[in-house]
Amino acid sequence: MTSSEQGVRLGTVQETLLIPLYGRAVESRKPEAVLRDPLAEAMVAAIDYDFTRFDGGSSLIGSVLRTNLFDHWTRDFLAEHPDATVVEIGAGLNTRYERTDNGRARWWELDLPDVIELRRTFFTDSSRRRMLAGSVLDDEWTTAALTTGGPYFLAAEAVLSYLAEQEVRHVVDVLAERFPGALLAVDTTGPGMIDTQDSHDALGKVAARLRWNCPDPRIIEDWRPGTRLLGSHTFTTLPAEVHDGLPEEYRVMIATMAELQLPQVEDYRMNLLRLG
Ligand SMILES: C[S@@+](CC[C@H](N)C(=O)[O-])C[C@H]1O[C@@H](n2cnc3c(N)ncnc32)[C@H](O)[C@@H]1O
Protein backbone atom coordinates (compact mmCIF):
# COMPACT_ATOMS: atom_id res chain seq x y z
CA MET A 1 0.00 0.00 0.00
CA THR A 2 1.08 3.52 -0.65
CA SER A 3 0.64 5.70 2.39
CA SER A 4 0.21 8.83 0.38
CA GLU A 5 -0.72 10.99 3.34
CA GLN A 6 -2.19 10.30 6.74
CA GLY A 7 -5.73 10.51 5.42
CA VAL A 8 -5.90 8.27 2.37
CA ARG A 9 -4.36 4.84 1.98
CA LEU A 10 -4.59 3.48 -1.52
CA GLY A 11 -2.62 0.95 -3.54
CA THR A 12 -0.14 2.19 -6.13
CA VAL A 13 -2.38 2.14 -9.21
CA GLN A 14 -5.40 3.13 -7.15
CA GLU A 15 -3.71 6.41 -6.17
CA THR A 16 -3.97 7.57 -9.79
CA LEU A 17 -7.72 8.14 -9.32
CA LEU A 18 -6.79 11.29 -7.39
CA ILE A 19 -5.48 12.93 -10.60
CA PRO A 20 -8.78 13.05 -12.56
CA LEU A 21 -10.65 13.73 -9.32
CA TYR A 22 -8.54 16.81 -8.71
CA GLY A 23 -8.77 17.77 -12.38
CA ARG A 24 -12.57 17.88 -12.17
CA ALA A 25 -12.50 19.80 -8.88
CA VAL A 26 -10.14 22.44 -10.27
CA GLU A 27 -12.15 22.67 -13.49
CA SER A 28 -15.41 23.01 -11.60
CA ARG A 29 -14.18 26.15 -9.86
CA LYS A 30 -13.33 27.97 -13.11
CA PRO A 31 -15.70 30.72 -14.29
CA GLU A 32 -15.85 29.12 -17.75
CA ALA A 33 -15.59 25.39 -17.28
CA VAL A 34 -15.80 22.26 -19.42
CA LEU A 35 -17.86 20.65 -16.65
CA ARG A 36 -19.19 21.36 -13.17
CA ASP A 37 -18.49 18.84 -10.42
CA PRO A 38 -19.34 20.12 -6.94
CA LEU A 39 -19.00 16.61 -5.54
CA ALA A 40 -15.39 16.40 -6.78
CA GLU A 41 -14.72 19.74 -5.09
CA ALA A 42 -16.17 18.37 -1.83
CA MET A 43 -14.19 15.11 -2.08
CA VAL A 44 -10.91 16.95 -2.69
CA ALA A 45 -11.64 19.12 0.36
CA ALA A 46 -12.41 16.01 2.45
CA ILE A 47 -9.45 13.83 1.40
CA ASP A 48 -6.18 14.49 3.22
CA TYR A 49 -3.70 14.42 0.33
CA ASP A 50 -1.33 16.93 -1.21
CA PHE A 51 -3.24 17.44 -4.46
CA THR A 52 -1.15 20.54 -5.27
CA ARG A 53 1.61 18.23 -6.55
CA PHE A 54 -0.55 17.88 -9.70
CA ASP A 55 -0.79 21.65 -10.25
CA GLY A 56 0.97 23.51 -13.00
CA GLY A 57 0.86 21.13 -15.98
CA SER A 58 -1.60 20.23 -18.70
CA SER A 59 -2.58 16.79 -17.35
CA LEU A 60 -5.49 18.03 -15.29
CA ILE A 61 -7.02 19.72 -18.33
CA GLY A 62 -6.33 16.58 -20.38
CA SER A 63 -8.18 14.42 -17.85
CA VAL A 64 -11.16 16.79 -17.92
CA LEU A 65 -11.29 16.80 -21.74
CA ARG A 66 -11.18 13.00 -21.71
CA THR A 67 -13.97 12.76 -19.14
CA ASN A 68 -15.99 15.24 -21.16
CA LEU A 69 -15.72 13.04 -24.27
CA PHE A 70 -16.61 9.89 -22.30
CA ASP A 71 -19.60 11.79 -20.85
CA HIS A 72 -20.65 12.76 -24.37
CA TRP A 73 -20.54 9.13 -25.52
CA THR A 74 -22.49 8.05 -22.42
CA ARG A 75 -25.21 10.68 -22.97
CA ASP A 76 -25.47 9.74 -26.64
CA PHE A 77 -25.88 6.07 -25.75
CA LEU A 78 -28.48 6.78 -23.08
CA ALA A 79 -30.40 9.05 -25.45
CA GLU A 80 -30.71 6.10 -27.82
CA HIS A 81 -31.13 3.43 -25.11
CA PRO A 82 -32.71 5.07 -22.04
CA ASP A 83 -33.02 1.79 -20.12
CA ALA A 84 -29.44 0.69 -20.77
CA THR A 85 -26.84 -0.44 -18.25
CA VAL A 86 -23.69 1.60 -17.81
CA VAL A 87 -20.65 -0.08 -16.29
CA GLU A 88 -17.82 2.09 -15.03
CA ILE A 89 -14.74 -0.12 -15.06
CA GLY A 90 -12.15 1.32 -12.68
CA ALA A 91 -14.61 3.95 -11.52
CA GLY A 92 -12.26 5.61 -9.01
CA LEU A 93 -14.15 8.58 -7.59
CA ASN A 94 -15.66 9.44 -10.95
CA THR A 95 -19.03 11.20 -10.93
CA ARG A 96 -20.29 10.31 -14.38
CA TYR A 97 -23.62 9.19 -12.92
CA GLU A 98 -24.10 12.65 -11.40
CA ARG A 99 -23.35 14.27 -14.77
CA THR A 100 -25.07 11.99 -17.26
CA ASP A 101 -27.70 9.79 -15.61
CA ASN A 102 -31.13 9.95 -17.23
CA GLY A 103 -33.20 8.75 -14.27
CA ARG A 104 -33.83 5.33 -15.85
CA ALA A 105 -30.56 3.57 -16.68
CA ARG A 106 -28.86 1.05 -14.38
CA TRP A 107 -25.28 1.70 -13.26
CA TRP A 108 -22.46 -0.49 -11.95
CA GLU A 109 -19.27 1.05 -10.61
CA LEU A 110 -16.40 -1.42 -10.39
CA ASP A 111 -13.03 -0.84 -8.77
CA LEU A 112 -10.50 -2.56 -6.52
CA PRO A 113 -11.63 -3.15 -2.90
CA ASP A 114 -9.72 -0.28 -1.27
CA VAL A 115 -11.11 2.16 -3.82
CA ILE A 116 -14.67 0.95 -3.27
CA GLU A 117 -14.17 1.30 0.50
CA LEU A 118 -13.16 4.94 -0.07
CA ARG A 119 -15.94 5.41 -2.62
CA ARG A 120 -18.51 4.21 -0.09
CA THR A 121 -17.60 7.10 2.21
CA PHE A 122 -18.93 9.51 -0.46
CA PHE A 123 -21.52 7.52 -2.45
CA THR A 124 -24.33 5.14 -1.55
CA ASP A 125 -25.88 2.35 -3.56
CA SER A 126 -29.41 2.80 -4.83
CA SER A 127 -31.85 0.58 -6.71
CA ARG A 128 -30.36 1.71 -10.05
CA ARG A 129 -26.76 2.30 -9.04
CA ARG A 130 -24.43 -0.13 -7.30
CA MET A 131 -20.74 -0.41 -6.52
CA LEU A 132 -18.75 -3.58 -7.13
CA ALA A 133 -15.47 -4.37 -5.36
CA GLY A 134 -13.15 -6.49 -7.48
CA SER A 135 -10.62 -6.52 -10.25
CA VAL A 136 -11.59 -6.21 -13.89
CA LEU A 137 -9.18 -9.12 -14.37
CA ASP A 138 -11.41 -11.45 -12.34
CA ASP A 139 -14.53 -12.34 -14.26
CA GLU A 140 -16.81 -12.64 -11.20
CA TRP A 141 -18.03 -9.05 -11.31
CA THR A 142 -19.67 -9.71 -14.68
CA THR A 143 -22.25 -11.99 -13.05
CA ALA A 144 -23.71 -9.07 -11.09
CA ALA A 145 -23.46 -6.67 -14.01
CA LEU A 146 -25.31 -9.10 -16.28
CA THR A 147 -28.35 -9.16 -13.99
CA THR A 148 -29.54 -5.73 -15.12
CA GLY A 149 -29.56 -6.56 -18.83
CA GLY A 150 -28.41 -4.63 -21.86
CA PRO A 151 -27.78 -2.82 -23.96
CA TYR A 152 -24.49 -2.10 -22.24
CA PHE A 153 -22.20 0.89 -22.26
CA LEU A 154 -18.83 0.06 -20.73
CA ALA A 155 -16.51 2.91 -19.78
CA ALA A 156 -12.89 2.10 -18.95
CA GLU A 157 -11.46 5.57 -18.56
CA ALA A 158 -7.73 5.76 -17.73
CA VAL A 159 -7.73 2.17 -16.47
CA LEU A 160 -6.54 -0.40 -19.00
CA SER A 161 -3.30 1.46 -19.81
CA TYR A 162 -2.09 0.48 -16.33
CA LEU A 163 -2.37 -3.22 -17.21
CA ALA A 164 0.06 -5.35 -19.22
CA GLU A 165 -0.98 -6.00 -22.84
CA GLN A 166 -1.75 -9.68 -22.12
CA GLU A 167 -4.06 -8.58 -19.31
CA VAL A 168 -5.81 -6.08 -21.57
CA ARG A 169 -6.35 -8.83 -24.15
CA HIS A 170 -7.91 -10.98 -21.45
CA VAL A 171 -10.19 -8.11 -20.38
CA VAL A 172 -11.27 -7.44 -23.97
CA ASP A 173 -12.00 -11.15 -24.47
CA VAL A 174 -14.08 -11.33 -21.29
CA LEU A 175 -15.98 -8.14 -22.10
CA ALA A 176 -16.71 -9.25 -25.68
CA GLU A 177 -17.86 -12.69 -24.55
CA ARG A 178 -20.05 -11.48 -21.67
CA PHE A 179 -21.34 -8.26 -23.27
CA PRO A 180 -21.48 -8.92 -27.03
CA GLY A 181 -22.59 -5.85 -28.95
CA ALA A 182 -21.78 -3.52 -26.04
CA LEU A 183 -20.04 -0.21 -26.61
CA LEU A 184 -16.68 0.12 -24.90
CA ALA A 185 -15.09 3.52 -24.36
CA VAL A 186 -11.39 3.12 -23.66
CA ASP A 187 -8.28 5.25 -23.94
CA THR A 188 -4.96 4.05 -25.36
CA THR A 189 -1.45 5.33 -24.87
CA GLY A 190 1.37 5.11 -27.40
CA PRO A 191 5.15 5.41 -27.02
CA GLY A 192 5.17 9.22 -27.07
CA MET A 193 3.48 9.14 -23.67
CA ILE A 194 4.71 5.79 -22.31
CA ASP A 195 8.37 6.69 -22.83
CA THR A 196 8.10 10.10 -21.18
CA GLN A 197 5.87 9.27 -18.22
CA ASP A 198 8.58 9.62 -15.55
CA SER A 199 8.74 13.34 -16.35
CA HIS A 200 4.99 13.64 -16.85
CA ASP A 201 3.51 16.50 -14.81
CA ALA A 202 0.99 14.27 -12.98
CA LEU A 203 2.07 10.65 -13.45
CA GLY A 204 5.64 11.64 -12.62
CA LYS A 205 4.38 12.50 -9.11
CA VAL A 206 2.97 9.03 -8.32
CA ALA A 207 4.48 5.54 -8.30
CA ALA A 208 2.08 3.88 -10.78
CA ARG A 209 3.25 3.52 -14.36
CA LEU A 210 1.42 2.98 -17.66
CA ARG A 211 2.23 -0.46 -19.06
CA TRP A 212 0.05 -1.14 -22.11
CA ASN A 213 1.87 0.47 -25.02
CA CYS A 214 -0.75 0.75 -27.77
CA PRO A 215 0.37 2.88 -30.72
CA ASP A 216 -2.73 1.97 -32.74
CA PRO A 217 -6.10 1.03 -31.18
CA ARG A 218 -7.07 -0.85 -34.38
CA ILE A 219 -5.06 -3.72 -32.88
CA ILE A 220 -8.15 -4.46 -30.76
CA GLU A 221 -10.08 -5.33 -33.93
CA ASP A 222 -7.35 -7.82 -34.80
CA TRP A 223 -7.55 -9.36 -31.33
CA ARG A 224 -11.32 -9.82 -31.60
CA PRO A 225 -12.61 -10.17 -35.14
CA GLY A 226 -16.16 -8.84 -34.98
CA THR A 227 -15.14 -5.93 -32.77
CA ARG A 228 -15.31 -2.56 -34.53
CA LEU A 229 -13.51 0.68 -33.76
CA LEU A 230 -16.31 3.23 -34.19
CA GLY A 231 -14.27 6.31 -33.33
CA SER A 232 -10.77 7.25 -32.22
CA HIS A 233 -9.79 10.77 -31.18
CA THR A 234 -6.79 12.63 -29.91
CA PHE A 235 -7.18 15.87 -27.97
CA THR A 236 -6.53 17.70 -31.25
CA THR A 237 -9.12 15.70 -33.21
CA LEU A 238 -12.12 15.73 -30.87
CA PRO A 239 -15.53 15.20 -32.47
CA ALA A 240 -16.79 18.55 -33.77
CA GLU A 241 -19.87 18.53 -31.52
CA VAL A 242 -17.61 18.12 -28.45
CA HIS A 243 -14.88 20.50 -29.58
CA ASP A 244 -17.34 23.24 -30.52
CA GLY A 245 -18.95 23.15 -27.09
CA LEU A 246 -15.66 23.83 -25.26
CA PRO A 247 -14.86 27.25 -23.78
CA GLU A 248 -12.93 29.52 -26.15
CA GLU A 249 -9.72 29.25 -24.09
CA TYR A 250 -9.67 25.47 -24.64
CA ARG A 251 -10.30 25.72 -28.36
CA VAL A 252 -7.34 28.11 -28.67
CA MET A 253 -5.14 25.76 -26.62
CA ILE A 254 -6.16 22.78 -28.78
CA ALA A 255 -5.37 24.72 -31.99
CA THR A 256 -1.89 25.49 -30.62
CA MET A 257 -1.35 21.85 -29.66
CA ALA A 258 -2.47 20.73 -33.12
CA GLU A 259 0.23 22.91 -34.69
CA LEU A 260 2.92 21.52 -32.40
CA GLN A 261 2.01 17.85 -33.06
CA LEU A 262 3.60 16.76 -29.77
CA PRO A 263 4.13 12.97 -29.66
CA GLN A 264 2.95 12.75 -26.03
CA VAL A 265 -0.34 14.39 -27.12
CA GLU A 266 -0.84 12.72 -30.49
CA ASP A 267 -0.03 9.21 -29.20
CA TYR A 268 -2.84 9.34 -26.68
CA ARG A 269 -6.25 8.31 -28.04
CA MET A 270 -9.80 8.05 -26.76
CA ASN A 271 -11.66 5.25 -28.51
CA LEU A 272 -15.17 3.94 -28.90
CA LEU A 273 -15.54 0.27 -29.83
CA ARG A 274 -18.44 -2.04 -30.49
CA LEU A 275 -17.56 -5.39 -28.98
CA GLY A 276 -18.10 -8.53 -30.96
C1 LIG B 1 -6.53 7.00 -13.32
S1 LIG B 1 -7.72 6.21 -12.31
C2 LIG B 1 -9.21 6.55 -13.25
C3 LIG B 1 -10.44 6.54 -12.40
C4 LIG B 1 -11.72 6.88 -13.13
N1 LIG B 1 -11.95 6.03 -14.26
C5 LIG B 1 -11.72 8.32 -13.56
O1 LIG B 1 -11.61 8.58 -14.76
O2 LIG B 1 -11.83 9.19 -12.69
C6 LIG B 1 -7.46 4.46 -12.58
C7 LIG B 1 -8.47 3.61 -11.85
O3 LIG B 1 -8.37 2.26 -12.34
C8 LIG B 1 -8.53 1.41 -11.24
N2 LIG B 1 -7.97 0.09 -11.54
C9 LIG B 1 -6.70 -0.21 -11.85
N3 LIG B 1 -6.55 -1.52 -12.04
C10 LIG B 1 -7.79 -2.07 -11.86
C11 LIG B 1 -8.28 -3.40 -11.91
N4 LIG B 1 -7.48 -4.44 -12.18
N5 LIG B 1 -9.59 -3.60 -11.68
C12 LIG B 1 -10.42 -2.57 -11.40
N6 LIG B 1 -9.99 -1.28 -11.33
C13 LIG B 1 -8.68 -1.04 -11.56
C14 LIG B 1 -7.78 2.12 -10.12
O4 LIG B 1 -8.07 1.61 -8.85
C15 LIG B 1 -8.23 3.55 -10.35
O5 LIG B 1 -9.42 3.83 -9.67
The ligand as an SDF file (V2000), in Angstrom:
LIG
                    3D

 27 29  0  0  0  0  0  0  0  0999 V2000
   -6.5260    7.0010  -13.3250 C   0  0  0  0  0  0  0  0  0  0  0  0
   -7.7250    6.2140  -12.3080 S   0  0  0  0  0  0  0  0  0  0  0  0
   -9.2110    6.5550  -13.2540 C   0  0  0  0  0  0  0  0  0  0  0  0
  -10.4390    6.5380  -12.3970 C   0  0  0  0  0  0  0  0  0  0  0  0
  -11.7240    6.8820  -13.1320 C   0  0  0  0  0  0  0  0  0  0  0  0
  -11.9540    6.0330  -14.2560 N   0  0  0  0  0  0  0  0  0  0  0  0
  -11.7200    8.3200  -13.5610 C   0  0  0  0  0  0  0  0  0  0  0  0
  -11.6110    8.5830  -14.7570 O   0  0  0  0  0  0  0  0  0  0  0  0
  -11.8270    9.1880  -12.6880 O   0  0  0  0  0  0  0  0  0  0  0  0
   -7.4630    4.4630  -12.5820 C   0  0  0  0  0  0  0  0  0  0  0  0
   -8.4650    3.6060  -11.8470 C   0  0  0  0  0  0  0  0  0  0  0  0
   -8.3650    2.2600  -12.3380 O   0  0  0  0  0  0  0  0  0  0  0  0
   -8.5320    1.4130  -11.2360 C   0  0  0  0  0  0  0  0  0  0  0  0
   -7.9690    0.0880  -11.5440 N   0  0  0  0  0  0  0  0  0  0  0  0
   -6.6990   -0.2070  -11.8490 C   0  0  0  0  0  0  0  0  0  0  0  0
   -6.5490   -1.5240  -12.0410 N   0  0  0  0  0  0  0  0  0  0  0  0
   -7.7870   -2.0660  -11.8600 C   0  0  0  0  0  0  0  0  0  0  0  0
   -8.2830   -3.3990  -11.9070 C   0  0  0  0  0  0  0  0  0  0  0  0
   -7.4810   -4.4420  -12.1760 N   0  0  0  0  0  0  0  0  0  0  0  0
   -9.5880   -3.6040  -11.6810 N   0  0  0  0  0  0  0  0  0  0  0  0
  -10.4160   -2.5690  -11.4000 C   0  0  0  0  0  0  0  0  0  0  0  0
   -9.9920   -1.2830  -11.3310 N   0  0  0  0  0  0  0  0  0  0  0  0
   -8.6800   -1.0400  -11.5570 C   0  0  0  0  0  0  0  0  0  0  0  0
   -7.7790    2.1220  -10.1240 C   0  0  0  0  0  0  0  0  0  0  0  0
   -8.0710    1.6100   -8.8520 O   0  0  0  0  0  0  0  0  0  0  0  0
   -8.2320    3.5520  -10.3450 C   0  0  0  0  0  0  0  0  0  0  0  0
   -9.4190    3.8330   -9.6690 O   0  0  0  0  0  0  0  0  0  0  0  0
  1  2  1  0
  2  3  1  0
  2 10  1  0
  3  4  1  0
  4  5  1  0
  5  6  1  0
  5  7  1  0
  7  8  2  0
  7  9  1  0
 10 11  1  0
 11 12  1  0
 11 26  1  0
 12 13  1  0
 13 14  1  0
 13 24  1  0
 14 15  1  0
 14 23  1  0
 15 16  2  0
 16 17  1  0
 17 18  1  0
 17 23  2  0
 18 19  1  0
 18 20  2  0
 20 21  1  0
 21 22  2  0
 22 23  1  0
 24 25  1  0
 24 26  1  0
 26 27  1  0
M  CHG  2   2   1   9  -1
M  END
$$$$
